[in-house]
């Protein structure tokens, strides 16, 4: 018997603001033995999902008793170099709190507004495009700080991390792999 009964995949985008309806935001879902199907956004005048809408929908889905695993295509944390440069403890909860305090991209502002110093305090928590996590080095992927290039996940990462903290606060049985440990216990839902 599989540990999970529902599988959710989210194609993410860091463009515009959290309430912007974006073609690049897509949600897919499958059950055991089912093919994945695209999940349309809730009925509204907007044609596409918003980041805020996805976060609210996902929180609702994760409060059910269906064992679920979720994959989102943005970084969930930063390279060790970032923690060292900013004197931060290597603790994911502390990282999330600190990041949201500096990059409040869950509010109705864009990543670009924070990058340009027009909102938040992102200028105090920047990183170098040369800094990469071990997984990025092994996969020869771009850094979560490598903005404005094809195939970059920098904007989606900087737009998505605040929603991870929001989910963490609202869904008690949520397990973020590997930050909460390598094993997801029965009764928990997983994300990573």
C-alpha positions in Angstrom: 0.0 0.0 0.0 1.5 3.4 -1.0 2.1 5.9 1.8 0.4 8.6 -0.2 -3.0 8.5 -1.9 -2.9 11.9 -3.6 -0.1 13.5 -5.6 0.0 17.3 -6.3 2.5 19.0 -8.6 2.6 22.8 -8.9 4.3 24.6 -11.8 5.3 27.9 -10.1 5.9 31.4 -11.3 7.4 34.4 -9.5 6.2 37.0 -11.9 4.1 40.0 -11.0 2.3 40.0 -7.6 0.6 37.3 -5.5 -2.8 38.3 -6.7 -1.8 38.3 -10.4 -3.5 35.7 -12.6 -0.6 34.0 -14.3 -0.5 31.5 -17.1 2.8 30.1 -15.6 1.0 28.9 -12.5 -0.4 25.4 -13.0 -1.7 22.8 -10.6 -1.8 19.0 -11.4 -3.2 16.2 -9.2 -3.4 12.4 -9.4 -4.6 9.7 -7.1 -3.3 6.1 -6.9 -3.3 4.5 -10.3 -4.7 7.7 -12.0 -3.1 9.9 -14.6 -2.4 13.4 -13.5 -5.0 16.0 -14.4 -4.8 19.7 -14.4 -6.8 21.4 -11.6 -8.4 24.6 -12.8 -8.5 27.6 -10.5 -11.7 28.3 -8.6 -14.4 30.1 -10.6 -13.7 33.8 -10.8 -13.1 36.5 -13.3 -9.5 35.5 -13.4 -8.5 32.9 -16.1 -5.4 31.5 -14.3 -4.3 30.7 -10.8 -2.7 33.3 -8.5 0.0 32.5 -6.0 -2.4 33.5 -3.2 -5.1 31.3 -4.7 -2.8 28.3 -4.9 -1.7 28.8 -1.3 -5.3 28.9 0.0 -6.3 25.9 -2.2 -3.3 23.9 -1.0 -4.0 24.7 2.6 -7.5 23.5 2.2 -6.4 20.3 0.5 -3.8 19.5 3.1 -6.3 19.8 6.0 -8.2 16.7 4.7 -7.4 13.2 5.8 -6.1 12.1 2.4 -2.4 11.3 2.7 -0.8 13.7 0.2 2.6 14.6 -1.2 3.2 17.9 -3.0 6.0 19.0 -5.2 6.5 22.7 -6.1 9.1 23.8 -8.6 11.0 26.4 -6.6 13.7 26.3 -4.0 12.7 25.8 -0.4 15.9 27.1 1.2 19.2 28.7 0.3 22.9 27.7 0.1 25.0 27.5 3.3 26.9 30.6 1.9 23.8 32.7 2.4 23.4 31.6 6.1 27.1 32.3 6.7 27.1 35.7 4.9 24.1 36.9 6.9 25.1 35.4 10.2 21.9 33.2 10.3 21.6 29.9 12.2 21.2 26.9 9.9 17.7 26.3 11.1 14.9 26.2 8.5 12.2 27.7 10.8 14.5 30.7 11.6 15.3 31.0 7.9 11.7 31.2 6.9 10.9 33.8 9.6 13.9 35.9 8.6 13.3 35.6 4.9 9.6 36.7 5.2 10.7 39.7 7.4 13.0 40.9 4.6 11.2 39.6 1.5 7.4 40.0 2.2 6.4 38.8 -1.3 3.3 37.2 0.1 1.9 40.7 0.4 0.7 42.5 -2.7 4.1 43.3 -4.0 6.4 41.8 -6.6 9.8 40.2 -6.3 11.1 43.1 -8.5 9.8 45.7 -6.0 11.7 44.0 -3.2 14.9 43.5 -5.3 14.8 47.2 -6.3 14.4 48.4 -2.7 10.9 49.7 -3.2 9.3 47.4 -0.7 10.6 45.1 2.1 14.2 44.9 3.1 15.5 42.5 0.5 18.6 44.6 0.0 19.7 43.4 3.5 19.2 39.7 2.5 20.6 39.2 -1.0 22.8 36.4 -2.3 25.3 35.8 -5.1 24.5 34.0 -8.3 27.7 32.0 -7.6 26.2 30.5 -4.4 24.5 27.2 -5.0 23.0 24.5 -2.9 24.6 21.0 -3.1 21.7 19.8 -5.2 22.2 22.6 -7.7 25.9 21.9 -8.0 25.3 18.2 -8.6 22.6 18.8 -11.2 24.5 21.8 -12.7 21.4 23.9 -12.0 21.3 27.7 -11.6 21.5 29.3 -8.2 18.3 30.5 -6.4 20.0 33.9 -6.7 20.5 33.8 -10.5 17.8 36.2 -11.6 16.8 37.3 -15.1 18.1 34.4 -17.1 16.3 31.6 -19.0 15.5 28.6 -16.8 16.0 30.5 -13.5 14.1 29.6 -10.4 15.2 32.8 -8.5 12.0 34.8 -8.9 9.7 31.8 -8.2 11.8 30.9 -5.1 11.7 34.4 -3.7 8.0 34.6 -4.4 7.2 31.2 -3.0 9.1 30.9 0.2 6.7 33.2 2.2 3.8 30.9 1.3 5.7 27.9 2.7 5.8 29.7 6.1 2.1 30.4 5.8 1.4 26.7 5.1 3.6 25.7 8.0 1.6 27.9 10.3 -1.8 26.8 9.1 -1.4 23.1 8.4 -0.4 21.3 11.6 0.3 17.9 10.2 2.5 19.2 7.4 6.0 17.6 6.9 8.5 19.5 4.8 11.0 17.0 3.4 13.9 17.0 4.3 13.7 20.0 6.7 11.4 18.1 9.1 13.4 14.9 8.8 13.8 12.2 6.2 10.8 10.1 7.1 7.2 11.3 6.7 5.2 9.7 9.5 1.8 8.2 9.1 -0.9 10.9 9.3 1.4 13.6 8.0 1.2 15.1 4.5 4.5 15.8 2.7 5.9 18.7 0.7 9.3 19.3 -0.7 
